[in-house]
């Protein structure tokens, strides 16, 4: 394993590294020199990735039980200040309402074309969309609006309030 640390004052430029020789305790090493791919450093002020989230309030005050495909949330992820594409691999929501996990289900994440890209079930008040097997790409300089829909199963007089929380 070769690890390279750069000085904190190094904020930009192209870099490439080579191993030109190896010293051992009597063993023999072949195949040197070895050169890795070159890469470009980007300063934090010109961030590789910057995103903003815009939530659209939905004015649904009440719905009947056994409703399928109820709009629950709209989220716009905006990458207009990014230098690279972004991959959405995990999207996690928290139900801050009073509904139990069993009160709703089949929570589906749709892209702005209307394609269902992930389905999740509530667990311990969280709904986690796992897209790691097929991450959703948001192109640099663009935005994508996602819609979350769910099936209301039970829970008369309880609320479902899906929120995005800052999480480590």
MDAnalysis code that builds the backbone (N, CA, C; Angstrom):
import MDAnalysis as mda
import numpy as np

u = mda.Universe.empty(504, n_residues=168, atom_resindex=np.repeat(np.arange(168), 3), trajectory=True)
u.add_TopologyAttr("name", ["N", "CA", "C"] * 168)
u.add_TopologyAttr("resid", np.arange(1, 169))
u.add_TopologyAttr("resname", ["UNK", "UNK", "UNK", "UNK", "UNK", "UNK", "UNK", "UNK", "UNK", "UNK", "UNK", "UNK", "UNK", "UNK", "UNK", "UNK", "UNK", "UNK", "UNK", "UNK", "UNK", "UNK", "UNK", "UNK", "UNK", "UNK", "UNK", "UNK", "UNK", "UNK", "UNK", "UNK", "UNK", "UNK", "UNK", "UNK", "UNK", "UNK", "UNK", "UNK", "UNK", "UNK", "UNK", "UNK", "UNK", "UNK", "UNK", "UNK", "UNK", "UNK", "UNK", "UNK", "UNK", "UNK", "UNK", "UNK", "UNK", "UNK", "UNK", "UNK", "UNK", "UNK", "UNK", "UNK", "UNK", "UNK", "UNK", "UNK", "UNK", "UNK", "UNK", "UNK", "UNK", "UNK", "UNK", "UNK", "UNK", "UNK", "UNK", "UNK", "UNK", "UNK", "UNK", "UNK", "UNK", "UNK", "UNK", "UNK", "UNK", "UNK", "UNK", "UNK", "UNK", "UNK", "UNK", "UNK", "UNK", "UNK", "UNK", "UNK", "UNK", "UNK", "UNK", "UNK", "UNK", "UNK", "UNK", "UNK", "UNK", "UNK", "UNK", "UNK", "UNK", "UNK", "UNK", "UNK", "UNK", "UNK", "UNK", "UNK", "UNK", "UNK", "UNK", "UNK", "UNK", "UNK", "UNK", "UNK", "UNK", "UNK", "UNK", "UNK", "UNK", "UNK", "UNK", "UNK", "UNK", "UNK", "UNK", "UNK", "UNK", "UNK", "UNK", "UNK", "UNK", "UNK", "UNK", "UNK", "UNK", "UNK", "UNK", "UNK", "UNK", "UNK", "UNK", "UNK", "UNK", "UNK", "UNK", "UNK", "UNK", "UNK", "UNK", "UNK", "UNK", "UNK", "UNK", "UNK"])
u.atoms.positions = np.array([
    [0.853, -1.181, 0.000],
    [0.000, 0.000, 0.000],
    [0.892, 1.235, 0.000],
    [0.598, 2.137, -0.887],
    [1.331, 3.398, -0.976],
    [0.367, 4.507, -0.583],
    [0.743, 5.279, 0.419],
    [-0.083, 6.391, 0.856],
    [0.693, 7.674, 0.669],
    [-0.006, 8.688, 0.192],
    [0.611, 9.987, -0.056],
    [-0.147, 11.037, 0.743],
    [0.564, 11.841, 1.496],
    [-0.028, 12.980, 2.189],
    [0.524, 14.243, 1.547],
    [-0.359, 15.182, 1.270],
    [0.082, 16.453, 0.703],
    [0.051, 17.515, 1.795],
    [0.836, 18.539, 1.594],
    [0.844, 19.657, 2.538],
    [-0.504, 20.364, 2.478],
    [-0.932, 20.941, 3.589],
    [-2.214, 21.638, 3.611],
    [-2.228, 22.823, 2.660],
    [-1.050, 23.340, 2.303],
    [-0.982, 24.468, 1.371],
    [-1.154, 24.015, -0.079],
    [-1.138, 22.699, -0.333],
    [-1.339, 22.183, -1.689],
    [-2.827, 22.137, -1.963],
    [-3.304, 23.037, -2.815],
    [-4.744, 23.137, -3.035],
    [-5.171, 22.849, -4.468],
    [-4.230, 22.765, -5.390],
    [-4.620, 22.474, -6.764],
    [-3.413, 21.978, -7.539],
    [-3.680, 21.430, -8.705],
    [-2.616, 20.965, -9.580],
    [-2.794, 19.514, -9.956],
    [-1.995, 19.062, -10.914],
    [-2.013, 17.664, -11.340],
    [-0.914, 16.913, -10.620],
    [-1.213, 15.666, -10.226],
    [-0.233, 14.869, -9.497],
    [-0.214, 13.456, -10.053],
    [0.978, 12.845, -10.029],
    [1.137, 11.428, -10.355],
    [2.299, 10.912, -9.519],
    [2.261, 9.659, -9.151],
    [3.296, 9.095, -8.298],
    [3.820, 7.808, -8.904],
    [5.116, 7.560, -8.677],
    [5.765, 6.350, -9.173],
    [6.561, 5.710, -8.056],
    [6.666, 4.390, -8.103],
    [7.585, 3.649, -7.250],
    [8.731, 3.250, -8.175],
    [9.923, 3.771, -7.879],
    [11.053, 3.513, -8.777],
    [12.000, 2.456, -8.235],
    [11.815, 2.084, -6.984],
    [12.668, 1.056, -6.418],
    [12.125, 0.592, -5.086],
    [12.552, -0.610, -4.662],
    [12.103, -1.190, -3.407],
    [13.317, -1.796, -2.712],
    [13.464, -1.504, -1.433],
    [14.534, -2.101, -0.634],
    [13.920, -3.186, 0.239],
    [14.516, -4.381, 0.200],
    [13.981, -5.488, 0.990],
    [15.082, -6.069, 1.862],
    [14.722, -7.024, 2.710],
    [15.681, -7.755, 3.549],
    [16.075, -9.064, 2.864],
    [16.502, -8.986, 1.634],
    [16.964, -10.167, 0.920],
    [15.996, -10.696, -0.114],
    [14.741, -10.245, -0.119],
    [13.785, -10.694, -1.119],
    [14.038, -10.004, -2.444],
    [13.424, -10.517, -3.490],
    [13.599, -9.947, -4.818],
    [12.269, -9.358, -5.274],
    [12.306, -8.154, -5.818],
    [11.109, -7.468, -6.308],
    [11.320, -7.169, -7.778],
    [10.321, -7.496, -8.591],
    [10.406, -7.170, -10.013],
    [9.223, -6.300, -10.391],
    [9.303, -5.706, -11.556],
    [8.181, -4.904, -12.052],
    [8.247, -3.441, -11.705],
    [9.394, -2.952, -11.263],
    [9.507, -1.518, -10.998],
    [10.284, -0.884, -12.145],
    [10.058, 0.317, -12.520],
    [9.163, 1.270, -11.851],
    [7.691, 1.019, -12.175],
    [6.841, 1.437, -11.236],
    [5.393, 1.359, -11.386],
    [4.855, 2.768, -11.243],
    [4.026, 3.185, -12.194],
    [3.450, 4.532, -12.154],
    [1.936, 4.429, -12.102],
    [1.339, 5.148, -11.177],
    [-0.112, 5.170, -11.060],
    [-0.725, 6.216, -11.973],
    [-2.034, 6.261, -11.982],
    [-2.749, 7.262, -12.775],
    [-2.519, 8.652, -12.195],
    [-2.541, 9.651, -13.053],
    [-2.442, 11.022, -12.559],
    [-3.835, 11.494, -12.144],
    [-3.868, 12.465, -11.249],
    [-5.142, 13.014, -10.807],
    [-4.968, 14.495, -10.529],
    [-6.088, 15.181, -10.436],
    [-6.096, 16.626, -10.235],
    [-6.640, 16.935, -8.849],
    [-5.943, 17.810, -8.132],
    [-6.423, 18.286, -6.838],
    [-7.318, 19.494, -7.060],
    [-8.374, 19.589, -6.261],
    [-9.275, 20.732, -6.321],
    [-9.358, 21.334, -4.934],
    [-9.242, 22.635, -4.855],
    [-9.298, 23.283, -3.547],
    [-10.699, 23.208, -2.979],
    [-10.812, 23.318, -1.673],
    [-12.115, 23.297, -1.013],
    [-13.002, 24.443, -1.435],
    [-12.389, 25.574, -1.829],
    [-13.207, 26.711, -2.241],
    [-13.864, 26.459, -3.587],
    [-13.296, 25.589, -4.399],
    [-13.902, 25.205, -5.664],
    [-14.393, 23.784, -5.527],
    [-15.228, 23.541, -4.567],
    [-15.622, 22.198, -4.167],
    [-15.984, 21.317, -5.339],
    [-15.646, 20.066, -5.182],
    [-15.997, 19.073, -6.183],
    [-17.502, 18.855, -6.174],
    [-18.105, 18.933, -4.994],
    [-19.524, 18.641, -4.874],
    [-20.175, 19.646, -3.926],
    [-21.202, 20.290, -4.387],
    [-22.002, 21.176, -3.546],
    [-23.456, 20.987, -3.953],
    [-24.308, 20.738, -2.993],
    [-25.714, 20.497, -3.304],
    [-26.597, 21.274, -2.346],
    [-27.750, 21.650, -2.836],
    [-28.764, 22.244, -1.977],
    [-30.029, 21.393, -2.093],
    [-30.769, 21.331, -1.017],
    [-32.039, 20.613, -0.994],
    [-33.167, 21.610, -0.880],
    [-34.194, 21.419, -1.682],
    [-35.392, 22.239, -1.588],
    [-36.566, 21.302, -1.348],
    [-37.269, 21.509, -0.257],
    [-38.443, 20.693, 0.048],
    [-39.692, 21.429, -0.387],
    [-40.598, 20.727, -1.037],
    [-41.867, 21.304, -1.451],
    [-42.925, 20.861, -0.460],
    [-43.566, 21.812, 0.160],
    [-44.612, 21.482, 1.131],
    [-45.824, 20.920, 0.400],
    [-46.360, 19.836, 0.929],
    [-47.582, 19.259, 0.393],
    [-48.690, 19.545, 1.378],
    [-49.810, 20.016, 0.884],
    [-50.863, 20.500, 1.780],
    [-51.893, 19.435, 2.134],
    [-51.531, 18.174, 2.054],
    [-52.465, 17.117, 2.418],
    [-52.728, 17.181, 3.916],
    [-53.968, 17.389, 4.283],
    [-54.299, 17.466, 5.706],
    [-54.823, 16.145, 6.232],
    [-55.558, 15.406, 5.408],
    [-56.021, 14.098, 5.846],
    [-56.317, 13.249, 4.617],
    [-56.184, 11.945, 4.788],
    [-56.499, 11.001, 3.719],
    [-57.266, 9.845, 4.330],
    [-57.928, 9.119, 3.486],
    [-58.640, 7.932, 3.941],
    [-57.650, 6.790, 4.132],
    [-58.012, 5.837, 4.970],
    [-57.186, 4.650, 5.143],
    [-57.245, 3.810, 3.874],
    [-56.255, 2.958, 3.706],
    [-56.130, 2.094, 2.532],
    [-55.936, 2.888, 1.242],
    [-55.299, 4.044, 1.325],
    [-54.978, 4.843, 0.143],
    [-53.614, 4.403, -0.363],
    [-53.532, 4.105, -1.643],
    [-52.271, 3.689, -2.245],
    [-51.698, 4.843, -3.070],
    [-50.388, 5.017, -3.019],
    [-49.726, 6.027, -3.839],
    [-49.957, 7.453, -3.391],
    [-50.115, 7.673, -2.101],
    [-50.324, 9.016, -1.561],
    [-49.023, 9.811, -1.628],
    [-49.065, 11.014, -2.232],
    [-47.885, 11.882, -2.224],
    [-47.527, 12.219, -0.788],
    [-46.250, 12.048, -0.428],
    [-45.817, 12.331, 0.929],
    [-44.768, 13.427, 0.975],
    [-43.979, 13.600, -0.096],
    [-42.889, 14.559, -0.050],
    [-42.354, 14.790, -1.448],
    [-41.896, 16.012, -1.691],
    [-41.146, 16.326, -2.909],
    [-39.845, 16.983, -2.470],
    [-38.731, 16.494, -3.039],
    [-37.404, 16.995, -2.696],
    [-36.658, 17.285, -3.983],
    [-36.094, 18.477, -4.077],
    [-35.274, 18.833, -5.231],
    [-33.824, 18.899, -4.771],
    [-32.961, 18.143, -5.433],
    [-31.527, 18.199, -5.166],
    [-30.894, 18.978, -6.302],
    [-30.263, 20.085, -5.957],
    [-29.729, 21.024, -6.931],
    [-28.206, 20.974, -6.915],
    [-27.584, 20.689, -8.059],
    [-26.126, 20.610, -8.161],
    [-25.549, 21.708, -9.048],
    [-26.180, 22.865, -9.096],
    [-25.728, 23.907, -10.016],
    [-24.341, 24.432, -9.702],
    [-23.838, 24.261, -8.479],
    [-22.502, 24.744, -8.124],
    [-21.477, 23.618, -8.038],
    [-21.759, 22.470, -8.620],
    [-20.861, 21.326, -8.509],
    [-19.965, 21.189, -9.730],
    [-18.791, 20.630, -9.495],
    [-17.838, 20.384, -10.566],
    [-17.887, 18.946, -11.051],
    [-18.641, 18.100, -10.388],
    [-18.722, 16.677, -10.729],
    [-20.163, 16.194, -10.600],
    [-20.456, 15.075, -11.265],
    [-21.737, 14.405, -11.073],
    [-21.815, 13.889, -9.635],
    [-23.009, 13.650, -9.170],
    [-23.201, 13.061, -7.836],
    [-23.993, 11.768, -7.988],
    [-23.662, 10.801, -7.158],
    [-24.385, 9.540, -7.133],
    [-25.201, 9.462, -5.853],
    [-26.493, 9.273, -5.992],
    [-27.367, 9.091, -4.836],
    [-27.410, 7.597, -4.527],
    [-26.794, 7.209, -3.406],
    [-26.712, 5.802, -3.027],
    [-27.639, 5.450, -1.868],
    [-27.968, 6.448, -1.061],
    [-28.822, 6.207, 0.110],
    [-29.598, 7.482, 0.380],
    [-30.877, 7.326, 0.652],
    [-31.737, 8.469, 0.934],
    [-32.572, 8.072, 2.136],
    [-32.416, 8.789, 3.231],
    [-33.026, 8.392, 4.490],
    [-33.990, 9.475, 4.978],
    [-35.184, 9.045, 5.348],
    [-36.213, 9.943, 5.861],
    [-36.604, 9.495, 7.263],
    [-37.057, 10.448, 8.066],
    [-37.508, 10.159, 9.419],
    [-38.973, 10.559, 9.542],
    [-39.785, 9.700, 10.120],
    [-41.185, 10.018, 10.367],
    [-41.297, 10.703, 11.726],
    [-41.424, 12.020, 11.708],
    [-41.566, 12.763, 12.967],
    [-43.036, 12.879, 13.381],
    [-43.915, 12.239, 12.621],
    [-45.332, 12.227, 12.967],
    [-45.634, 11.151, 13.999],
    [-46.908, 10.959, 14.271],
    [-47.336, 10.021, 15.317],
    [-47.640, 8.623, 14.779],
    [-47.592, 8.433, 13.470],
    [-47.915, 7.133, 12.878],
    [-46.865, 6.091, 13.240],
    [-47.337, 4.878, 13.469],
    [-46.444, 3.742, 13.718],
    [-45.915, 3.227, 12.378],
    [-44.837, 2.465, 12.436],
    [-44.275, 1.888, 11.218],
    [-45.312, 1.068, 10.455],
    [-46.188, 0.398, 11.173],
    [-47.193, -0.460, 10.535],
    [-48.360, 0.328, 9.927],
    [-48.412, 1.647, 10.147],
    [-49.502, 2.462, 9.620],
    [-49.339, 2.811, 8.145],
    [-48.125, 2.673, 7.623],
    [-47.904, 2.984, 6.207],
    [-46.796, 2.085, 5.673],
    [-46.735, 1.971, 4.362],
    [-45.729, 1.095, 3.774],
    [-45.587, 1.323, 2.292],
    [-44.814, 0.447, 1.659],
    [-44.540, 0.557, 0.231],
    [-44.146, 1.992, -0.126],
    [-43.211, 2.550, 0.635],
    [-42.761, 3.923, 0.427],
    [-41.839, 3.901, -0.789],
    [-42.198, 4.673, -1.805],
    [-41.510, 4.600, -3.092],
    [-40.907, 5.951, -3.454],
    [-39.669, 5.907, -3.929],
    [-38.945, 7.100, -4.373],
    [-38.989, 7.139, -5.897],
    [-39.510, 8.244, -6.446],
    [-39.625, 8.436, -7.891],
    [-38.693, 9.550, -8.341],
    [-38.080, 9.386, -9.521],
    [-37.315, 10.483, -10.103],
    [-38.277, 11.429, -10.823],
    [-37.759, 12.508, -11.395],
    [-38.658, 13.499, -11.998],
    [-39.301, 13.009, -13.289],
    [-38.809, 11.910, -13.864],
    [-39.452, 11.310, -15.033],
    [-40.633, 10.436, -14.621],
    [-40.772, 10.185, -13.308],
    [-41.852, 9.343, -12.816],
    [-41.480, 7.885, -12.678],
    [-40.181, 7.569, -12.833],
    [-39.724, 6.191, -12.665],
    [-39.516, 5.884, -11.187],
    [-40.025, 4.756, -10.730],
    [-39.766, 4.306, -9.361],
    [-38.328, 3.812, -9.311],
    [-37.501, 4.444, -8.457],
    [-36.085, 4.062, -8.410],
    [-35.723, 3.313, -7.130],
    [-36.611, 3.320, -6.127],
    [-36.353, 2.572, -4.892],
    [-37.659, 2.449, -4.100],
    [-37.747, 1.348, -3.363],
    [-38.899, 1.101, -2.482],
    [-38.354, 0.715, -1.121],
    [-38.987, 1.222, -0.057],
    [-38.545, 0.915, 1.304],
    [-39.757, 0.782, 2.216],
    [-39.524, 0.142, 3.341],
    [-40.553, 0.014, 4.376],
    [-40.065, 0.750, 5.621],
    [-40.980, 1.369, 6.373],
    [-40.571, 2.053, 7.601],
    [-40.024, 1.065, 8.630],
    [-38.975, 1.477, 9.328],
    [-38.405, 0.659, 10.393],
    [-37.866, 1.589, 11.475],
    [-38.418, 1.479, 12.676],
    [-38.006, 2.316, 13.807],
    [-38.098, 3.807, 13.468],
    [-39.174, 4.184, 12.784],
    [-39.477, 5.569, 12.410],
    [-38.669, 6.063, 11.201],
    [-37.754, 5.261, 10.682],
    [-36.941, 5.658, 9.529],
    [-37.395, 4.927, 8.270],
    [-37.283, 5.618, 7.138],
    [-37.477, 5.018, 5.821],
    [-36.154, 5.223, 5.095],
    [-35.498, 4.123, 4.735],
    [-34.179, 4.211, 4.114],
    [-34.231, 3.598, 2.719],
    [-34.005, 4.432, 1.716],
    [-33.918, 3.964, 0.339],
    [-32.463, 3.612, 0.068],
    [-32.208, 2.357, -0.234],
    [-30.853, 1.892, -0.514],
    [-30.692, 1.740, -2.024],
    [-29.930, 2.647, -2.628],
    [-29.677, 2.608, -4.060],
    [-28.238, 2.191, -4.359],
    [-27.554, 1.615, -3.379],
    [-26.135, 1.310, -3.538],
    [-25.863, 0.327, -4.678],
    [-26.794, -0.565, -4.968],
    [-26.593, -1.524, -6.060],
    [-26.703, -0.851, -7.429],
    [-27.463, 0.213, -7.519],
    [-27.644, 0.961, -8.773],
    [-27.841, 2.437, -8.421],
    [-26.754, 3.150, -8.067],
    [-26.884, 4.558, -7.663],
    [-27.523, 5.424, -8.757],
    [-28.279, 6.409, -8.314],
    [-28.918, 7.347, -9.239],
    [-27.964, 8.505, -9.483],
    [-27.685, 8.805, -10.743],
    [-26.743, 9.871, -11.102],
    [-27.470, 11.193, -11.294],
    [-26.963, 12.228, -10.633],
    [-27.412, 13.600, -10.858],
    [-26.241, 14.296, -11.533],
    [-26.452, 14.775, -12.746],
    [-25.385, 15.380, -13.537],
    [-24.959, 16.722, -12.952],
    [-23.653, 17.013, -13.062],
    [-23.141, 18.291, -12.559],
    [-23.879, 19.430, -13.250],
    [-24.151, 20.460, -12.474],
    [-24.838, 21.632, -13.009],
    [-26.332, 21.466, -13.189],
    [-26.886, 20.325, -12.817],
    [-28.311, 20.079, -12.997],
    [-28.997, 19.843, -11.652],
    [-30.283, 19.650, -11.707],
    [-31.038, 19.329, -10.499],
    [-31.995, 18.194, -10.818],
    [-32.470, 17.556, -9.778],
    [-33.413, 16.454, -9.925],
    [-34.449, 16.586, -8.816],
    [-35.715, 16.485, -9.191],
    [-36.788, 16.528, -8.214],
    [-37.301, 15.114, -7.986],
    [-37.290, 14.688, -6.744],
    [-37.753, 13.359, -6.364],
    [-39.094, 13.493, -5.652],
    [-39.963, 12.521, -5.866],
    [-41.242, 12.457, -5.180],
    [-41.285, 11.175, -4.360],
    [-41.765, 11.276, -3.140],
    [-41.938, 10.116, -2.280],
    [-43.434, 9.866, -2.151],
    [-43.836, 8.637, -2.460],
    [-45.236, 8.243, -2.322],
    [-45.300, 7.026, -1.410],
    [-46.454, 6.851, -0.768],
    [-46.597, 5.734, 0.166],
    [-48.031, 5.248, 0.194],
    [-48.205, 4.080, 0.762],
    [-49.536, 3.523, 0.974],
    [-49.921, 3.724, 2.431],
    [-51.089, 4.300, 2.657],
    [-51.619, 4.475, 4.007],
    [-52.406, 3.216, 4.341],
    [-52.022, 2.542, 5.421],
    [-52.624, 1.252, 5.772],
    [-53.610, 1.403, 6.927],
    [-53.170, 2.075, 7.983],
    [-54.024, 2.242, 9.166],
    [-53.573, 3.497, 9.901],
    [-54.117, 3.705, 11.079],
    [-53.672, 4.830, 11.885],
    [-54.572, 6.036, 11.837],
    [-55.881, 5.804, 11.891],
    [-56.818, 6.928, 11.928],
    [-56.420, 7.872, 13.052],
    [-56.403, 9.127, 12.777],
    [-56.065, 10.231, 13.689],
    [-54.560, 10.360, 13.953],
    [-53.716, 9.558, 13.295],
    [-52.270, 9.706, 13.452],
    [-51.701, 10.416, 12.228],
    [-50.511, 10.946, 12.371],
    [-49.895, 11.716, 11.284],
    [-48.616, 11.043, 10.775],
    [-48.366, 11.237, 9.486],
    [-47.107, 10.824, 8.862],
    [-46.433, 12.110, 8.410],
    [-45.285, 12.390, 8.957],
    [-44.542, 13.601, 8.598],
    [-43.102, 13.185, 8.316],
    [-42.794, 12.972, 7.036],
    [-41.452, 12.546, 6.655],
    [-40.539, 13.751, 6.556],
    [-39.388, 13.657, 7.198],
    [-38.444, 14.765, 7.223],
    [-37.049, 14.260, 6.865],
    [-36.220, 15.188, 6.433],
    [-34.807, 14.905, 6.182],
    [-34.039, 15.492, 7.347],
    [-33.221, 14.668, 7.975],
    [-32.433, 15.156, 9.102],
    [-30.963, 15.080, 8.760],
    [-30.183, 15.995, 9.311],
    [-28.742, 15.914, 9.165],
    [-28.267, 14.740, 10.001],
    [-27.531, 13.853, 9.366],
    [-27.125, 12.638, 10.047],
    [-25.701, 12.309, 9.645],
    [-24.911, 11.783, 10.573],
    [-23.523, 11.426, 10.266],
    [-23.450, 10.089, 9.579],
])
